[in-house]
Every structure is written in C-alpha cells, then in structure tokens.
Amino acid sequence: MSLWCACMCRFNQIKRDENQKQQVNTLIDEIKLLAEQNTSLTAQNTSLTEKIVKLTERVSSLAEKVISLFEQNSSLTKEKHRLESELAEIKAAPMPPVMLPIHGLPQVFVALCLVCSPIFKDTAAAAAGALPGSQKGSASASSSASTSTAKAKLCPDCLKTLEKMEAMVASFAQRQQGGASGRGSA
C-alpha cells in the first residue's frame, strides 16, 4: 500500500512539473510576443517623435513668418497713416489760385488743392494757345474738352469748387448775352 501511495505521489509530482513547464513555456511565448510588440511600438514611437520634431520645426517656421507678416503689416499701416496725414496736410495747405479759362470766356481764377493744381495748370497752358477771331470757337471747344477730361481726375472738393465756378461763369455769360441783346434791340 505504501508503494502505491509513493507511486501516486511521484506521478502527481511529475504531472505538476509538466503543468509548470507548460505554464513556463506559455509565459515565455507571451514574453516573446510582448517583446516583439514592444519593439514595434518603440519603432512607431521613434517615427512619431521624428514627425513631431518636423512638425515643431514647421510650426516654428510658420510662427516666424506670421511674426514677420505682422511686422510688415504694422509697418505698412504706419506708412499708410503717414501718407494719409501728409495728403491731409497738402489738401489743407492754402494754394494760390490756378488760372483756368472756361469755355473761351475771360480767364477765371479757381483755387484748387496742391494735388489737383498740376492737372489744371496743364489745361490752362493748353487753352492759353487759343487764337482770337475766326479760330476762337475751335479753341473754346478744345478748352471745354480739355476741362472735361481733367475734371474726371479731380478730388471731390476741387470738383465741387470747379463746378461752382463754372456755374457762376455760365450765369455771368447769360447775363452778359441778355444785356447785349437788350442794348441791340434798343
């Protein structure tokens, strides 16, 4: 009986050893698999780290460009304000009248700003070549066309000034013609 018990105990011991070996082998396989997964994850992590470094460099480069653009925009805004201020000073500066013959009538003085003056100085110079007598009508038409061309280039304030002066000259011309016809009939 004791021999039987000893055999059974030995058999059970062997079974336990085999089970432990199987468990150890299973654990070894799992460890190998985990090691492979860890290697793969390490490679992925390295790749992601490289991508993050590249993205960080790109973000840094873009940030520098944005800062540069902001600086350029600030500089351009300052320059714009400076030019607007200079233009306002020029427009507000008192100017001597520019001599402008309108529709062949005697020369009329019109006060224009410094920006618009050169346009009408050229117009006045072109109209100053009008000859008296038979060529008076063609010179007047040329002066009128030149004035119309120049008017399109005027600033709003000078355009109002010129139109007001033209209206006054036209009214004066009508009164002159009315007076002349009245004297002729008398």
C-alpha positions, 0 to 999 in steps of 0.5 A: 500500500505504501508503494502505491501511495509513493507511486501516486505521489511521484506521478502527481509530482511529475504531472505538476512539473509538466503543468509548470513547464507548460505554464513556463513555456506559455509565459515565455511565448507571451514574453516573446510576443510582448517583446516583439510588440514592444519593439514595434511600438518603440519603432512607431514611437521613434517615427512619431517623435521624428514627425513631431520634431518636423512638425515643431520645426514647421510650426516654428517656421510658420510662427516666424513668418506670421511674426514677420507678416505682422511686422510688415503689416504694422509697418505698412499701416504706419506708412499708410497713416503717414501718407494719409496725414501728409495728403491731409496736410497738402489738401489743407495747405492754402494754394494760390489760385490756378488760372483756368479759362472756361469755355473761351470766356475771360480767364477765371481764377479757381483755387484748387488743392496742391494735388489737383493744381498740376492737372489744371495748370496743364489745361490752362497752358493748353487753352492759353494757345487759343487764337482770337477771331475766326479760330476762337470757337475751335479753341473754346471747344478744345478748352471745354474738352480739355476741362472735361477730361481733367475734371474726371481726375479731380478730388471731390472738393476741387470738383465741387469748387470747379463746378461752382465756378463754372456755374457762376461763369455760365450765369455771368455769360447769360447775363452778359448775352441778355444785356447785349441783346437788350442794348441791340434791340434798343 
